[in-house]
Every structure is written in C-alpha cells, then in structure tokens.
Amino acid sequence: MLSKKTIEAIAKMVKVDASDLEAKIKAEGDQDIELPELKVFTIDEFDSRLRNEKSSSYEEGKVAGEEMKVKKMKESKGYDFEGKNFEALLKHHEEKIKKESGTEPSKRIKELETDIENLNKVHKNKIEELMTANNGLNSKYMQAINSNALLSIMPDKTAIDKSDIITLFNANYKVENDESGKMVIKDNMGNVLKDQTTANPLELKQVFNEFLSEKNYILGNPGRGAGNELGSGHGTPKDLDAFNAQMEKESISSTSPEYRDKYAEWRKSLKEATEA
C-alpha cells in the first residue's frame, strides 16, 4: 500500500484532494477520480518555455515603454499623427519643419553666405592695406639704412651734393638683402654684382667707390673720362633752366642715364667754380 506521503505528493501533482485519493485507493472495485486538464513538461521543456516567456515579456514591455514616451511627446508638442513608435514621431516632426520653413531656410543661408563673403572682402582689403603700409615702411627703412651706409663710406669732399650722389647711385643700382639677410647690390636688370674671380657678391663699398671714381664725383680725383662733358663750344649753364635748355638742344631726354650723368657733371662744375 502507498504511504500517506506518496499519496499526498501524487494528489498535489494531479491537482486532486489527497484524502479523496487515499479513499479511492483503499476502496474495493473500480474507482474514478475527476482529474483536471494538465500539461506535463520535462525540466528542459520547462526551462525553454520560461526563457521564451521572459523574452516575450521584455519585448512587450519595450514596445509599451516606447508607445508611452511617444504619447507624452505628442501631448507636449501638440502633434497629431498616426503611429506610436519613434519612427513615426521623427517622420511627423521632419514633415512639420519642412512645412513651416518652406523656402525660407535656403534664402537665409544665401543671406548668411553673402554676409560672410562681404566680411571676407573687407578683411582681405584691410590686410592688403596693412601689407602695403608695411611694405612702404620697410622700403623707407631700407632707404634710410642704405643712405646711411653710403654716407658712411662717401669721401668728405665731393663734386656735387652728397644727397644727389646717393640719388644717382640708387638710379643705377639697387641695394637689397638676400634670403640670408646679407646685403647685395644689383644692377638695373636685377642681376647681383659678383666678383669675376670668386663669384662672391661685391660689397657696397667697392661698388660705390667705383661709381664715384667713374663719374668723377670726388674732388681732386680726375676719374675715368674726365673733362668737360657738357659739350664743346658751350659755357657752363648758370642755373637749372639754362642746363635743361642745353640738354634739349642736344636732344638729351631728362629721363635718360646720359641726362643724369650730365647733370652730375654740371653740378660738379658749379661747385668747383664756387670754391675756386
């Protein structure tokens, strides 16, 4: 005979009353017990079902949470559209923005682009002005340095004014700094004057002294090509008007190198006559 404990376990399993089950077992003859409809699972089947139920519950909760958030957004923004998920919300929001803005955004963008372009032009012009001013200052600075350098190596006694000599020298030569910052002298064609033996750039003092000697600008130095270069049969002009008139008769342009040489020679003659 089954123990009471076993009977209670069976009764619990098949969902019947334990005392009724025990009485039926002890009774003689065939006995019936009304059993409820049951589904029996193995442990593996039960674990699998449990996992599926949990996954299904998660997805359902996720959808419900999304629908709740979308509903709150619809209420706060006053949106009215079909759909309960974020995709529907974003689509409605995008359509609303497009409808409200129309063509205005592109127009505003063009206005901003025009403003930026105008600002860039103003800045560019300002930069160019500053660069021009800076280049002008650099030019004046270099001119002052060059003039001081020429004055420092110029003889005390000259045939014409020292400022005129500097002007005439600068008309024939350019004193600049190379990429390394070293002073170089160039001719009017932009060629750096170099020593024919060593190919080193000539120093300013050498070029300037040769210029003074060649043009006979040093008093007491006959130089090369000394003599009256104003032309034979002419007296020394007494003033600039007379000098220019003489140059015009000789068809010498006031912008030519020959004019500058004649002018320097005339000034020299005047100075010598004054000091005599």
C-alpha positions as CSV (number, residue, x, y, z in Angstrom):
1,M,0.0,0.0,0.0
2,L,1.2,3.5,-0.8
3,S,2.4,5.7,2.1
4,K,0.5,8.7,3.0
5,K,3.4,11.0,2.0
6,T,3.4,9.4,-1.5
7,I,-0.4,9.8,-1.8
8,E,-0.2,13.5,-0.9
9,A,2.6,14.0,-3.5
10,I,0.5,12.4,-6.2
11,A,-2.5,14.3,-5.2
12,K,-0.6,17.6,-5.4
13,M,0.8,16.7,-8.8
14,V,-2.6,15.8,-10.4
15,K,-4.4,18.6,-8.5
16,V,-6.9,16.5,-6.6
17,D,-7.7,16.2,-2.9
18,A,-5.3,13.9,-1.0
19,S,-7.9,12.4,1.3
20,D,-10.2,11.6,-1.6
21,L,-7.4,10.0,-3.5
22,E,-6.4,7.9,-0.4
23,A,-10.1,6.8,0.0
24,K,-10.3,5.8,-3.6
25,I,-7.1,3.7,-3.3
26,K,-8.4,1.9,-0.2
27,A,-11.9,1.2,-1.7
28,E,-12.7,-2.1,-3.4
29,G,-13.7,-2.3,-7.0
30,D,-13.1,0.3,-9.8
31,Q,-13.0,3.9,-8.7
32,D,-12.9,7.1,-10.8
33,I,-11.2,10.4,-9.9
34,E,-12.1,13.5,-11.9
35,L,-8.7,14.9,-13.0
36,P,-8.2,18.5,-14.3
37,E,-6.7,19.0,-17.7
38,L,-2.9,19.2,-17.2
39,K,0.2,19.7,-19.4
40,V,3.2,17.9,-18.2
41,F,6.8,19.3,-19.1
42,T,10.2,17.9,-18.7
43,I,12.8,20.1,-16.9
44,D,14.4,21.1,-20.2
45,E,11.0,21.9,-21.8
46,F,10.0,24.0,-18.8
47,D,13.3,26.0,-18.8
48,S,12.9,26.7,-22.5
49,R,9.3,27.8,-22.0
50,L,10.3,30.1,-19.1
51,R,13.1,31.7,-21.2
52,N,10.6,32.4,-24.1
53,E,8.1,33.8,-21.8
54,K,10.7,36.2,-20.3
55,S,11.8,37.3,-23.8
56,S,8.3,37.9,-24.9
57,S,7.6,39.9,-21.7
58,Y,10.7,42.1,-22.4
59,E,9.7,42.9,-25.9
60,E,6.2,43.7,-24.9
61,G,7.5,45.9,-22.1
62,K,9.9,47.6,-24.6
63,V,7.1,48.3,-27.1
64,A,4.8,49.6,-24.3
65,G,7.5,51.9,-23.0
66,E,8.2,53.3,-26.5
67,E,4.5,53.9,-27.0
68,M,4.2,55.7,-23.7
69,K,7.1,58.0,-24.5
70,V,5.8,58.8,-27.9
71,K,2.4,59.5,-26.4
72,K,3.9,62.0,-24.0
73,M,5.9,63.7,-26.8
74,K,2.7,64.0,-28.9
75,E,0.9,65.7,-26.0
76,S,3.8,68.1,-25.1
77,K,4.3,69.1,-28.7
78,G,0.7,69.1,-29.8
79,Y,1.4,66.6,-32.5
80,D,-1.4,64.7,-34.2
81,F,-0.3,61.7,-36.3
82,E,-0.9,58.0,-36.7
83,G,1.7,55.8,-35.2
84,K,3.0,55.0,-31.7
85,N,6.8,54.5,-32.3
86,F,9.8,56.8,-32.6
87,E,10.0,56.4,-36.3
88,A,6.5,57.8,-36.8
89,L,7.3,60.6,-34.4
90,L,10.5,61.6,-36.2
91,K,8.8,61.5,-39.6
92,H,6.0,63.7,-38.4
93,H,8.5,66.2,-36.9
94,E,10.5,66.4,-40.1
95,E,7.4,67.0,-42.2
96,K,6.3,69.7,-39.8
97,I,9.6,71.5,-40.0
98,K,9.7,71.4,-43.8
99,K,6.1,72.7,-44.0
100,E,6.7,75.6,-41.6
101,S,10.1,76.7,-43.1
102,G,9.2,76.3,-46.8
103,T,11.9,78.1,-48.9
104,E,13.0,80.4,-46.1
105,P,16.0,78.4,-44.8
106,S,17.7,78.4,-48.2
107,K,17.1,82.1,-48.6
108,R,18.5,82.7,-45.1
109,I,21.5,80.6,-45.9
110,K,22.2,82.6,-49.0
111,E,22.0,85.8,-47.0
112,L,24.5,84.5,-44.5
113,E,26.8,83.3,-47.2
114,T,26.6,86.8,-48.8
115,D,27.4,88.4,-45.4
116,I,30.4,86.1,-44.9
117,E,31.7,86.9,-48.4
118,N,31.4,90.6,-47.8
119,L,33.2,90.3,-44.4
120,N,36.0,88.3,-46.1
121,K,36.3,91.1,-48.7
122,V,36.6,93.7,-46.1
123,H,39.2,91.7,-44.1
124,K,41.1,91.0,-47.3
125,N,41.2,94.7,-48.3
126,K,42.2,95.6,-44.8
127,I,45.0,93.1,-44.8
128,E,46.2,94.4,-48.2
129,E,46.2,97.9,-46.9
130,L,48.2,96.9,-43.9
131,M,50.6,94.9,-46.1
132,T,51.0,97.9,-48.4
133,A,51.7,100.2,-45.5
134,N,54.1,97.7,-44.0
135,N,55.9,97.4,-47.3
136,G,56.1,101.2,-47.6
137,L,57.6,101.4,-44.1
138,N,60.1,98.6,-44.9
139,S,61.0,100.5,-48.1
140,K,61.6,103.7,-46.3
141,Y,63.5,101.9,-43.6
142,M,65.8,100.2,-46.2
143,Q,66.3,103.5,-48.0
144,A,67.4,105.2,-44.7
145,I,69.8,102.3,-44.0
146,N,71.2,102.4,-47.5
147,S,71.6,106.2,-47.4
148,N,73.4,106.0,-44.0
149,A,75.6,103.2,-45.4
150,L,76.6,105.3,-48.4
151,L,77.2,108.4,-46.4
152,S,79.5,106.5,-44.1
153,I,81.8,105.5,-46.9
154,M,81.5,108.7,-49.0
155,P,84.5,111.0,-49.2
156,D,84.3,114.3,-47.4
157,K,84.8,116.4,-50.5
158,T,82.6,115.6,-53.4
159,A,82.0,117.4,-56.7
160,I,78.2,117.6,-56.2
161,D,75.9,117.4,-53.2
162,K,76.1,114.1,-51.4
163,S,72.3,113.6,-51.5
164,D,72.5,114.0,-55.3
165,I,75.2,111.3,-55.4
166,I,73.0,108.9,-53.4
167,T,70.1,109.6,-55.7
168,L,72.2,109.0,-58.8
169,F,73.7,105.8,-57.3
170,N,70.2,104.5,-56.5
171,A,69.1,105.2,-60.0
172,N,71.8,102.9,-61.3
173,Y,71.9,100.2,-58.6
174,K,69.6,98.5,-56.1
175,V,70.8,97.7,-52.6
176,E,68.8,94.8,-51.2
177,N,69.1,91.9,-48.7
178,D,69.2,88.4,-50.0
179,E,67.3,85.4,-48.4
180,S,70.0,85.1,-45.7
181,G,69.8,88.8,-44.8
182,K,73.1,89.7,-46.4
183,M,73.3,92.9,-48.3
184,V,73.8,92.6,-52.1
185,I,74.0,95.1,-54.9
186,K,72.0,94.6,-58.1
187,D,72.1,96.4,-61.5
188,N,69.1,97.8,-63.2
189,M,68.4,94.4,-64.7
190,G,68.2,92.8,-61.3
191,N,71.5,90.9,-61.6
192,V,73.6,90.6,-58.4
193,L,77.0,92.1,-59.0
194,K,79.7,89.5,-58.3
195,D,83.4,89.2,-58.3
196,Q,84.5,87.7,-61.6
197,T,87.2,85.5,-59.9
198,T,85.4,84.3,-56.7
199,A,81.8,84.7,-57.8
200,N,81.1,86.3,-54.4
201,P,78.7,89.2,-54.3
202,L,80.5,92.6,-54.4
203,E,80.5,94.7,-51.3
204,L,78.7,98.0,-51.3
205,K,81.9,100.0,-50.6
206,Q,83.7,98.6,-53.6
207,V,80.7,99.2,-56.0
208,F,80.1,102.7,-54.6
209,N,83.8,103.7,-54.8
210,E,84.0,102.5,-58.4
211,F,80.8,104.5,-59.2
212,L,82.3,107.7,-57.6
213,S,85.6,107.3,-59.5
214,E,83.9,106.5,-62.8
215,K,81.6,109.5,-62.5
216,N,84.4,111.8,-61.2
217,Y,82.4,112.8,-58.2
218,I,85.4,113.0,-55.9
219,L,87.2,116.4,-55.8
220,G,90.8,116.1,-56.7
221,N,90.2,112.8,-58.5
222,P,90.2,113.1,-62.3
223,G,88.5,109.7,-62.6
224,R,87.8,108.0,-65.8
225,G,86.6,110.1,-68.8
226,A,87.4,113.4,-67.0
227,G,86.8,116.6,-68.8
228,N,84.0,118.8,-69.8
229,E,81.1,116.5,-70.7
230,L,78.7,119.3,-71.4
231,G,79.8,119.6,-75.0
232,S,82.3,121.7,-76.8
233,G,81.5,125.3,-77.6
234,H,79.2,125.7,-74.6
235,G,79.8,127.6,-71.4
236,T,78.7,126.2,-68.0
237,P,75.0,126.9,-67.5
238,K,74.3,129.2,-64.6
239,D,71.0,127.7,-63.5
240,L,68.8,124.6,-64.0
241,D,66.7,126.3,-66.7
242,A,69.8,127.0,-68.7
243,F,71.1,123.5,-68.2
244,N,67.8,122.0,-69.3
245,A,67.7,124.2,-72.3
246,Q,71.2,123.0,-73.3
247,M,70.1,119.4,-72.8
248,E,67.1,120.0,-75.1
249,K,69.4,121.4,-77.8
250,E,71.5,118.3,-77.6
251,S,68.3,116.1,-77.7
252,I,69.1,114.5,-74.3
253,S,65.9,113.4,-72.5
254,S,65.6,114.3,-68.8
255,T,64.8,110.6,-68.1
256,S,67.9,109.1,-69.7
257,P,71.0,108.0,-67.9
258,E,73.0,110.4,-70.0
259,Y,71.0,113.3,-68.6
260,R,71.8,112.2,-65.1
261,D,75.5,112.0,-65.9
262,K,75.5,115.4,-67.5
263,Y,73.5,116.8,-64.5
264,A,76.1,115.4,-62.1
265,E,78.9,116.9,-64.1
266,W,77.2,120.3,-64.3
267,R,76.7,120.3,-60.5
268,K,80.3,119.4,-60.1
269,S,81.4,122.3,-62.3
270,L,79.2,124.7,-60.4
271,K,80.7,123.6,-57.0
272,E,84.3,123.8,-58.3
273,A,83.6,127.3,-59.6
274,T,82.1,128.4,-56.3
275,E,85.1,127.0,-54.3
276,A,87.7,128.5,-56.7
